Amino acid sequence: MLTFQAELQKFDKKGEKTGWTYIDVTAEQIKKLNPGTKKSFRVKGKIDAFKFVGVALIPMGEGDFILPINAEMRKATKKQKGDSAIFQLAIDKEEYQLNEELVACLKEDKKAKTNFDKLLRSHQNYYSKWIDSAKTIETKSKRIAQCLFAFANNMDYGEMLRHFRDQKL
């Protein structure tokens, strides 16, 4: 377990990471946590008293990583850019389980499943976590339907969002 204090930061313009809140995890800290790694890996732990699991540390070069701090984490800890917190990190070896409803629907749609299976596991997880983050059953159902449409039409995540946003116009 790695324990340290860090200040939350926020990217201004950084490509796909624009607007992300994060903390830096230095190469020295990574050597203590997961020696020799240069690839993204999942961690679990605490931000102050808030527990989390399955969050990916993302490599930023020179052995340094970032830990994204999502909206749920910020809300639970009442922390935002500029605030400090105590972080406890450990490697999370538990494999993420895809959303059960999504998996069941993919079994019924061969074309969508074929394209879904071509995605990297991390991209599959991203769609599944987006579905899981829905606060209502209606939103969850809508997101599953949007994903199935996107997979069947070989759309990436951004294309899917734009397609359904444009449908509302």
Phi, psi and omega in degrees: 000130178255126180239131180199163176257140180213157178258133177291135179237170179218132177287136171280274178246114183210052179059229182293344181269003180306127178088353180292142168262140187200172166235154173276139171237113188287162177302322178298317179294319179297322179301325179284325185276313185211076186304138174082358182273144175232357181258158177302143174211158185269144178231162172230165178160213182221147166245110192053244181262353182281122179270143176219159177221158170064034178258133184276131167278132187248126180292140180238006179102156179059020179087354179275153179228167168236152172247109177295139179247102186281176184301319180300316180294317180296317181294315183294326182264350184057036181246146175213183183314131178095342179277149176256154178209162174266126182249137172237122182235141172218154178296134178258107183269354179289124180281136180296135178261126179299151178306126184298320181294320177298314180300316180297318180292324178295329178296335182269348185232094186299318181296315179298317181296320179301313180289323177299317181294339178282343181288151171300150180303322180296326178287321175301315179298322181299312178299314182298318179293326176297317177296313181298333183283352179297137183273339180235159178296327179296315179294320179299315179297318179298317181293322177298315180298319179296318179297314180300317177300314182296316180297316181297331181256013175055041179266148171273178186301313180298317178299320179298312181298317179295319180301311184284332174294317181292335179294336182279343183291000000 
